[in-house]
Amino acid sequence: MRKVIFYSVLLFIELGLSQALPSLLGDAHGAIAVAIRVLTITGLAFIIIHVGFEFHYVIAFTAASFP
């Protein structure tokens, strides 16, 4: 339960920051937005690759065990 509360609090903090940072950063907002976008896409690619690995293992397991 602590993890759920912790991650919920983090989500609310990030939501507040996402709304406040553009006005606080001013002209630097564009450069920081690009950096955040690159880091986000890299993280998503990492997750997708590992989900693909797990899917591959599940398919291999079922192909070997069902026949």
SULJOFEN-V219260 format. One record per residue. N is the residue number from 0. PSI is psi as a letter, one per 30 degrees, with the letter a starting at -180 (* if undefined). D_CENTER is the distance of its C-alpha to the mean C-alpha in whole Angstrom. Layout:
# SULJOFEN-V219260
N&PSI&D_CENTER, N&PSI&D_CENTER
This chain:
# SULJOFEN-V219260
0&e&21, 1&e&20, 2&e&17, 3&e&16, 4&e&18, 5&e&16, 6&e&13, 7&e&15, 8&e&16, 9&e&13, 10&e&12, 11&e&16, 12&e&16, 13&e&13, 14&e&14, 15&e&18, 16&e&16, 17&f&15, 18&f&18, 19&e&21, 20&e&19, 21&e&21, 22&f&24, 23&e&24, 24&f&23, 25&b&25, 26&f&26, 27&f&23, 28&e&21, 29&e&20, 30&e&20, 31&e&17, 32&e&15, 33&e&16, 34&e&14, 35&e&11, 36&e&11, 37&e&11, 38&e&9, 39&e&6, 40&e&8, 41&e&9, 42&e&6, 43&e&5, 44&e&9, 45&e&9, 46&e&8, 47&e&10, 48&e&13, 49&e&13, 50&e&13, 51&e&16, 52&e&17, 53&e&18, 54&e&19, 55&e&21, 56&e&23, 57&e&23, 58&e&25, 59&e&27, 60&e&28, 61&e&29, 62&e&31, 63&f&33, 64&f&34, 65&e&35, 66&*&37
